[in-house]
Amino acid sequence: MLGSLSVQPAGYVAISNDGCSNQTLAPGGTCSVELSYPAANAPVGAFAGTLVVPDDIPPDREAKLSLKGNLEQM
């Protein structure tokens, strides 16, 4: 089972559509998550962060996906 997804550092990129948190996936299964930026309080400019995906196989394990981009005012 996946735990609650999060973005680090917090406050820069928001998880806007989360179909993965607290889901159980079969082997080879998929889920999707959408990220939005900038979050309301994010500064404009270069961004580097991590999407953290915790799971329980083995216990207390997590995947970390690198995020890089340029945050712009919309």
N, CA, C and O atoms as CSV, one atom per row, in Angstrom:
chain,resi,resn,atom,element,x,y,z
A,1,MET,N,N,0.842,-1.177,0.000
A,1,MET,CA,C,0.000,0.000,0.000
A,1,MET,C,C,0.884,1.236,0.000
A,1,MET,O,O,1.887,1.299,0.711
A,2,LEU,N,N,0.504,2.204,-0.795
A,2,LEU,CA,C,1.214,3.476,-0.817
A,2,LEU,C,C,0.733,4.333,0.337
A,2,LEU,O,O,-0.425,4.251,0.745
A,3,GLY,N,N,1.624,5.149,0.854
A,3,GLY,CA,C,1.247,6.110,1.885
A,3,GLY,C,C,0.828,7.416,1.242
A,3,GLY,O,O,0.526,7.449,0.049
A,4,SER,N,N,0.805,8.475,2.002
A,4,SER,CA,C,0.440,9.802,1.499
A,4,SER,C,C,1.628,10.435,0.788
A,4,SER,O,O,2.706,10.579,1.365
A,5,LEU,N,N,1.420,10.812,-0.478
A,5,LEU,CA,C,2.470,11.455,-1.249
A,5,LEU,C,C,2.719,12.865,-0.719
A,5,LEU,O,O,1.825,13.502,-0.161
A,6,SER,N,N,3.940,13.335,-0.903
A,6,SER,CA,C,4.278,14.699,-0.510
A,6,SER,C,C,5.349,15.242,-1.440
A,6,SER,O,O,6.055,14.487,-2.110
A,7,VAL,N,N,5.457,16.563,-1.469
A,7,VAL,CA,C,6.486,17.245,-2.255
A,7,VAL,C,C,7.401,17.970,-1.281
A,7,VAL,O,O,6.941,18.645,-0.361
A,8,GLN,N,N,8.705,17.820,-1.497
A,8,GLN,CA,C,9.700,18.519,-0.680
A,8,GLN,C,C,10.536,19.394,-1.588
A,8,GLN,O,O,10.910,18.916,-2.659
A,9,PRO,N,N,10.857,20.613,-1.262
A,9,PRO,CA,C,10.392,21.305,-0.079
A,9,PRO,C,C,8.914,21.666,-0.209
A,9,PRO,O,O,8.418,21.929,-1.304
A,10,ALA,N,N,8.237,21.674,0.906
A,10,ALA,CA,C,6.805,21.968,0.935
A,10,ALA,C,C,6.546,23.434,0.592
A,10,ALA,O,O,7.370,24.302,0.880
A,11,GLY,N,N,5.393,23.702,-0.027
A,11,GLY,CA,C,4.981,25.075,-0.280
A,11,GLY,C,C,5.318,25.623,-1.646
A,11,GLY,O,O,4.879,26.723,-1.984
A,12,TYR,N,N,6.081,24.898,-2.445
A,12,TYR,CA,C,6.461,25.400,-3.754
A,12,TYR,C,C,5.625,24.782,-4.872
A,12,TYR,O,O,5.156,25.490,-5.763
A,13,VAL,N,N,5.443,23.490,-4.825
A,13,VAL,CA,C,4.656,22.754,-5.813
A,13,VAL,C,C,3.558,22.031,-5.043
A,13,VAL,O,O,3.821,21.408,-4.014
A,14,ALA,N,N,2.327,22.116,-5.543
A,14,ALA,CA,C,1.195,21.505,-4.847
A,14,ALA,C,C,0.739,20.239,-5.573
A,14,ALA,O,O,0.778,20.171,-6.802
A,15,ILE,N,N,0.311,19.245,-4.810
A,15,ILE,CA,C,-0.318,18.057,-5.386
A,15,ILE,C,C,-1.779,18.434,-5.608
A,15,ILE,O,O,-2.522,18.651,-4.651
A,16,SER,N,N,-2.188,18.511,-6.882
A,16,SER,CA,C,-3.528,19.008,-7.178
A,16,SER,C,C,-4.527,17.907,-7.505
A,16,SER,O,O,-5.731,18.122,-7.367
A,17,ASN,N,N,-4.072,16.750,-7.930
A,17,ASN,CA,C,-4.960,15.633,-8.234
A,17,ASN,C,C,-4.195,14.359,-7.892
A,17,ASN,O,O,-3.281,13.964,-8.616
A,18,ASP,N,N,-4.567,13.723,-6.794
A,18,ASP,CA,C,-3.791,12.602,-6.264
A,18,ASP,C,C,-4.589,11.310,-6.343
A,18,ASP,O,O,-5.497,11.084,-5.543
A,19,GLY,N,N,-4.253,10.468,-7.302
A,19,GLY,CA,C,-4.888,9.164,-7.424
A,19,GLY,C,C,-4.017,8.050,-6.893
A,19,GLY,O,O,-4.265,6.878,-7.176
A,20,CYS,N,N,-2.985,8.402,-6.117
A,20,CYS,CA,C,-2.014,7.405,-5.647
A,20,CYS,C,C,-1.980,7.230,-4.133
A,20,CYS,O,O,-1.815,6.110,-3.649
A,21,SER,N,N,-2.134,8.318,-3.376
A,21,SER,CA,C,-2.008,8.227,-1.921
A,21,SER,C,C,-2.981,7.206,-1.345
A,21,SER,O,O,-4.160,7.157,-1.694
A,22,ASN,N,N,-2.429,6.391,-0.442
A,22,ASN,CA,C,-3.215,5.402,0.304
A,22,ASN,C,C,-3.907,4.373,-0.586
A,22,ASN,O,O,-4.944,3.826,-0.211
A,23,GLN,N,N,-3.337,4.106,-1.765
A,23,GLN,CA,C,-3.874,3.106,-2.687
A,23,GLN,C,C,-3.032,1.836,-2.632
A,23,GLN,O,O,-1.829,1.890,-2.377
A,24,THR,N,N,-3.665,0.708,-2.868
A,24,THR,CA,C,-2.958,-0.555,-3.001
A,24,THR,C,C,-2.885,-0.880,-4.480
A,24,THR,O,O,-3.915,-0.966,-5.149
A,25,LEU,N,N,-1.676,-1.061,-4.998
A,25,LEU,CA,C,-1.480,-1.364,-6.410
A,25,LEU,C,C,-1.042,-2.813,-6.581
A,25,LEU,O,O,-0.217,-3.318,-5.820
A,26,ALA,N,N,-1.598,-3.469,-7.580
A,26,ALA,CA,C,-1.152,-4.814,-7.938
A,26,ALA,C,C,0.217,-4.708,-8.594
A,26,ALA,O,O,0.565,-3.642,-9.104
A,27,PRO,N,N,1.009,-5.784,-8.597
A,27,PRO,CA,C,2.297,-5.741,-9.300
A,27,PRO,C,C,2.098,-5.269,-10.747
A,27,PRO,O,O,1.248,-5.791,-11.469
A,28,GLY,N,N,2.878,-4.293,-11.150
A,28,GLY,CA,C,2.767,-3.724,-12.492
A,28,GLY,C,C,1.647,-2.712,-12.623
A,28,GLY,O,O,1.443,-2.158,-13.703
A,29,GLY,N,N,0.912,-2.458,-11.542
A,29,GLY,CA,C,-0.196,-1.503,-11.575
A,29,GLY,C,C,0.302,-0.070,-11.646
A,29,GLY,O,O,1.482,0.199,-11.422
A,30,THR,N,N,-0.589,0.830,-11.954
A,30,THR,CA,C,-0.237,2.245,-12.071
A,30,THR,C,C,-1.257,3.116,-11.340
A,30,THR,O,O,-2.368,2.686,-11.031
A,31,CYS,N,N,-0.851,4.327,-11.079
A,31,CYS,CA,C,-1.735,5.368,-10.572
A,31,CYS,C,C,-1.168,6.678,-11.106
A,31,CYS,O,O,-0.072,6.696,-11.665
A,32,SER,N,N,-1.899,7.764,-10.940
A,32,SER,CA,C,-1.389,9.038,-11.450
A,32,SER,C,C,-1.589,10.144,-10.420
A,32,SER,O,O,-2.487,10.100,-9.579
A,33,VAL,N,N,-0.726,11.119,-10.524
A,33,VAL,CA,C,-0.773,12.286,-9.657
A,33,VAL,C,C,-0.459,13.505,-10.522
A,33,VAL,O,O,0.398,13.444,-11.403
A,34,GLU,N,N,-1.150,14.600,-10.268
A,34,GLU,CA,C,-0.885,15.856,-10.979
A,34,GLU,C,C,-0.317,16.862,-9.993
A,34,GLU,O,O,-0.772,16.972,-8.855
A,35,LEU,N,N,0.674,17.584,-10.451
A,35,LEU,CA,C,1.301,18.625,-9.648
A,35,LEU,C,C,0.996,19.967,-10.281
A,35,LEU,O,O,0.950,20.083,-11.506
A,36,SER,N,N,0.790,20.967,-9.467
A,36,SER,CA,C,0.569,22.313,-9.998
A,36,SER,C,C,1.603,23.247,-9.388
A,36,SER,O,O,2.041,23.069,-8.252
A,37,TYR,N,N,1.974,24.228,-10.161
A,37,TYR,CA,C,2.909,25.215,-9.680
A,37,TYR,C,C,2.669,26.510,-10.417
A,37,TYR,O,O,2.222,26.459,-11.563
A,38,PRO,N,N,2.924,27.627,-9.863
A,38,PRO,CA,C,3.378,27.697,-8.490
A,38,PRO,C,C,2.231,27.523,-7.505
A,38,PRO,O,O,1.087,27.875,-7.795
A,39,ALA,N,N,2.544,26.989,-6.361
A,39,ALA,CA,C,1.594,26.996,-5.255
A,39,ALA,C,C,1.394,28.457,-4.864
A,39,ALA,O,O,2.199,29.307,-5.243
A,40,ALA,N,N,0.364,28.756,-4.135
A,40,ALA,CA,C,0.006,30.142,-3.827
A,40,ALA,C,C,1.156,30.961,-3.244
A,40,ALA,O,O,1.259,32.157,-3.515
A,41,ASN,N,N,2.013,30.337,-2.455
A,41,ASN,CA,C,3.085,31.093,-1.794
A,41,ASN,C,C,4.470,30.816,-2.373
A,41,ASN,O,O,5.473,31.173,-1.756
A,42,ALA,N,N,4.544,30.190,-3.539
A,42,ALA,CA,C,5.845,29.833,-4.108
A,42,ALA,C,C,6.508,31.040,-4.779
A,42,ALA,O,O,5.845,31.807,-5.477
A,43,PRO,N,N,7.793,31.200,-4.570
A,43,PRO,CA,C,8.508,32.260,-5.281
A,43,PRO,C,C,8.699,31.867,-6.749
A,43,PRO,O,O,8.763,30.683,-7.082
A,44,VAL,N,N,8.787,32.862,-7.607
A,44,VAL,CA,C,9.012,32.636,-9.030
A,44,VAL,C,C,10.498,32.356,-9.241
A,44,VAL,O,O,11.349,32.967,-8.595
A,45,GLY,N,N,10.805,31.425,-10.152
A,45,GLY,CA,C,12.196,31.122,-10.477
A,45,GLY,C,C,12.458,29.638,-10.524
A,45,GLY,O,O,11.533,28.826,-10.533
A,46,ALA,N,N,13.730,29.293,-10.553
A,46,ALA,CA,C,14.140,27.895,-10.651
A,46,ALA,C,C,13.660,27.102,-9.438
A,46,ALA,O,O,13.651,27.606,-8.314
A,47,PHE,N,N,13.261,25.852,-9.684
A,47,PHE,CA,C,12.790,24.985,-8.612
A,47,PHE,C,C,13.427,23.613,-8.764
A,47,PHE,O,O,13.517,23.080,-9.870
A,48,ALA,N,N,13.862,23.052,-7.667
A,48,ALA,CA,C,14.317,21.659,-7.619
A,48,ALA,C,C,13.738,21.063,-6.349
A,48,ALA,O,O,13.880,21.635,-5.269
A,49,GLY,N,N,13.092,19.925,-6.475
A,49,GLY,CA,C,12.490,19.295,-5.314
A,49,GLY,C,C,12.338,17.805,-5.526
A,49,GLY,O,O,12.963,17.218,-6.409
A,50,THR,N,N,11.499,17.205,-4.704
A,50,THR,CA,C,11.324,15.758,-4.715
A,50,THR,C,C,9.864,15.413,-4.472
A,50,THR,O,O,9.220,15.988,-3.594
A,51,LEU,N,N,9.345,14.471,-5.253
A,51,LEU,CA,C,8.048,13.868,-4.972
A,51,LEU,C,C,8.341,12.597,-4.192
A,51,LEU,O,O,9.025,11.703,-4.691
A,52,VAL,N,N,7.826,12.513,-2.968
A,52,VAL,CA,C,8.081,11.382,-2.081
A,52,VAL,C,C,6.867,10.450,-2.106
A,52,VAL,O,O,5.738,10.864,-1.842
A,53,VAL,N,N,7.133,9.173,-2.433
A,53,VAL,CA,C,6.074,8.163,-2.530
A,53,VAL,C,C,6.390,7.048,-1.530
A,53,VAL,O,O,7.161,6.142,-1.847
A,54,PRO,N,N,5.804,7.101,-0.323
A,54,PRO,CA,C,6.059,6.048,0.658
A,54,PRO,C,C,5.260,4.786,0.335
A,54,PRO,O,O,4.138,4.870,-0.166
A,55,ASP,N,N,5.834,3.625,0.619
A,55,ASP,CA,C,5.100,2.369,0.479
A,55,ASP,C,C,5.460,1.439,1.626
A,55,ASP,O,O,6.371,1.728,2.402
A,56,ASP,N,N,4.751,0.328,1.735
A,56,ASP,CA,C,4.985,-0.570,2.867
A,56,ASP,C,C,5.635,-1.892,2.469
A,56,ASP,O,O,5.533,-2.871,3.209
A,57,ILE,N,N,6.300,-1.940,1.317
A,57,ILE,CA,C,6.992,-3.168,0.887
A,57,ILE,C,C,8.437,-2.812,0.574
A,57,ILE,O,O,8.635,-2.176,-0.461
A,58,PRO,N,N,9.442,-3.134,1.320
A,58,PRO,CA,C,9.354,-3.552,2.719
A,58,PRO,C,C,8.902,-2.374,3.577
A,58,PRO,O,O,8.871,-1.246,3.086
A,59,PRO,N,N,8.552,-2.598,4.839
A,59,PRO,CA,C,8.058,-1.496,5.675
A,59,PRO,C,C,9.004,-0.301,5.692
A,59,PRO,O,O,10.227,-0.436,5.655
A,60,ASP,N,N,8.389,0.864,5.750
A,60,ASP,CA,C,9.112,2.139,5.867
A,60,ASP,C,C,10.008,2.444,4.688
A,60,ASP,O,O,11.066,3.048,4.863
A,61,ARG,N,N,9.619,2.050,3.509
A,61,ARG,CA,C,10.389,2.348,2.304
A,61,ARG,C,C,9.685,3.483,1.566
A,61,ARG,O,O,8.474,3.657,1.706
A,62,GLU,N,N,10.428,4.248,0.790
A,62,GLU,CA,C,9.824,5.297,-0.021
A,62,GLU,C,C,10.631,5.506,-1.288
A,62,GLU,O,O,11.855,5.375,-1.302
A,63,ALA,N,N,9.907,5.836,-2.358
A,63,ALA,CA,C,10.555,6.198,-3.615
A,63,ALA,C,C,10.631,7.720,-3.656
A,63,ALA,O,O,9.739,8.409,-3.161
A,64,LYS,N,N,11.683,8.229,-4.238
A,64,LYS,CA,C,11.849,9.677,-4.382
A,64,LYS,C,C,12.086,9.994,-5.849
A,64,LYS,O,O,13.016,9.477,-6.468
A,65,LEU,N,N,11.232,10.851,-6.395
A,65,LEU,CA,C,11.329,11.264,-7.791
A,65,LEU,C,C,11.765,12.718,-7.842
A,65,LEU,O,O,11.167,13.574,-7.189
A,66,SER,N,N,12.808,12.999,-8.616
A,66,SER,CA,C,13.312,14.362,-8.727
A,66,SER,C,C,12.380,15.229,-9.549
A,66,SER,O,O,11.841,14.794,-10.567
A,67,LEU,N,N,12.193,16.474,-9.093
A,67,LEU,CA,C,11.398,17.465,-9.789
A,67,LEU,C,C,12.300,18.660,-10.083
A,67,LEU,O,O,12.985,19.156,-9.188
A,68,LYS,N,N,12.302,19.119,-11.318
A,68,LYS,CA,C,13.068,20.314,-11.677
A,68,LYS,C,C,12.255,21.128,-12.658
A,68,LYS,O,O,11.582,20.574,-13.527
A,69,GLY,N,N,12.313,22.423,-12.524
A,69,GLY,CA,C,11.597,23.276,-13.452
A,69,GLY,C,C,11.789,24.743,-13.114
A,69,GLY,O,O,12.610,25.113,-12.275
A,70,ASN,N,N,11.010,25.556,-13.790
A,70,ASN,CA,C,11.052,26.992,-13.585
A,70,ASN,C,C,9.652,27.449,-13.222
A,70,ASN,O,O,8.742,27.350,-14.044
A,71,LEU,N,N,9.462,27.941,-12.025
A,71,LEU,CA,C,8.145,28.395,-11.566
A,71,LEU,C,C,7.880,29.785,-12.122
A,71,LEU,O,O,8.699,30.694,-11.992
A,72,GLU,N,N,6.717,29.925,-12.743
A,72,GLU,CA,C,6.364,31.203,-13.362
A,72,GLU,C,C,5.030,31.698,-12.839
A,72,GLU,O,O,4.159,30.906,-12.478
A,73,GLN,N,N,4.875,33.012,-12.800
A,73,GLN,CA,C,3.622,33.636,-12.403
A,73,GLN,C,C,2.618,33.444,-13.538
A,73,GLN,O,O,2.940,33.693,-14.700
A,74,MET,N,N,1.418,33.009,-13.211
A,74,MET,CA,C,0.377,32.840,-14.226
A,74,MET,C,C,-0.580,33.995,-14.202
A,74,MET,O,O,-1.526,34.029,-14.988
